[in-house]
Amino acid sequence: MATLVRQQADTLTLDDLDVSRTEYWLDHDVLPRFARLRAAGPVHYCPESAYGPYWSIVSHQHIMEVEGRPDIFSSAWDRGGITIFDPREYSEEDPPLPMFIAMDRPEHTGQRRTVAPAFTPAEMLRHEPNVRQRTAELLDSLPEGEVFDWVDRVSIELTTGMLAILFDFPWADRRLLTKWSDWATDTDAVLDAERNRQRWEVLFECAAYFTGLWNDRKDAEPRPDLISMLAHSEATRDMSPNEFLGNLVLLIVGGNDTTRNSMSATVMIQNEHPDGWRRLMADPGLTSNGVSELIRWQTPLAHMRRTAVSDFEVGGRVIRAGDKVVMWYLSANRDEQVFDDADTFLPERANARRHLAFGFGIHRCVGARLAELQLTILLEEMRRRQISVELAGPVERVNSPFVHGFRRLPVRMRRG
């Protein structure tokens, strides 16, 4: 795989390398393009794309530099936000969605602190028995020898269930969280006026549902679920409707899409890197490090965007105030200067925890511990049952340069 990626990269010119083109992600043909960019330098300017001009930061070192300068590189929604997609002219039908990940200090600090208590080590200990029970029951329910969709039956069910618990969301309606997450991150919908209108209808549905939960909890005693935390915190209890929806979208996508696609990557690793998977399954001592390597190898969110607020030099290139800067985490996590044999899944990799899939600096993923807990338990319970999975049909990927993941993975499973 690594040799093939390098050979493909050598045939490309820099003019080919608008790495935001969605067909590269749908066909998973983007890795050799990132390899070519890294070979040519850490920072590149793309003058034309479906999302306008942007800078690509493709090296591990220089992404850390940009992330480490939030005073220079803004995340604020009113400067462009955190994704490569530029907002349209704001309107009542297409409003801004402020959320704490798309804010700068000090607003970011107060709102992040509101939800952080839901992801402490103590909370992980409290959730662990429930996560393990749900994971074990689900794995025991899977049909052996029959074709089924791993994304739907395993990845979505486990992560959506966890999200419902965090929100104390009505269990029977939990798949609404999946629906809302998928629409929130739909690249095609963002670019198409009619589908974007449908997208906003779905998101307003999300807001209306959660407003009911909010109203029930704001006058009740504080509880440890995320809605109650937001309703009772001084930093968030007076949010505007758009800010409320924005933070809901952040928490739903952060708790759903990301871990979902790492769980789905267990199928790809078994089929593309069987030796590494066998070593992981044979040695319980590799589980913790194997989780980090799994997250590095998959990198479920491919990028984050910043906007320069003043001129600044990165990697020998001068980025001007107002320029869009895209930090490609997927490229950083395949950076040959940091990770030897970076395209190969190696559960014993000594520096796997240096991955940037959770970001770096003040915006590092607040739910990282929960993602690691869910993946750890999934691997442990798969090992306990000696579960192996083989692909049984075409892989369908997410058509997006933001969510690096899978829509459908038809598989056959066996135990023992």
Buried (B, 14 or more C-beta within 10 A) or exposed (E): EBEEBBEBBEEBEEEEBBBBBBEBBBEEEBBBBBBBBBEBBBBBEBEEBBBBEBBBBBBBEBBBBBBEBBEBBBBBBBBBBBBBBBBEEEEEEBBBBBBBBBBBEEBBEBBBBBBEEBBEEEBBEEBBEEBBEBBBEBBEEBEEEEEBBBBBBBBBBBBBBBBBBBBBBEEEEBBBBBBBBBBBBBBEBBEEEEBBEEBBEBBBBBBEBBBEBBEEBBEEEEEEBBBBBBBBBEBBEEBEEBBBBBBBBBBBBBBBBBBBBBBBBBBBBBBBBEEBBEBBBEEEEBBBBBBBBBBBBBBBBBBBBBBBBEEBEBBEBEBEEEBBBBBBBBBBBBBBEBBEEBBBBBBBBEEBEBBBBBBBEBBEBBBBBBBBBBBBBBBBBBBEBEBBBEBBEEBBBBBBBBBBBBBBBBBBBEEE
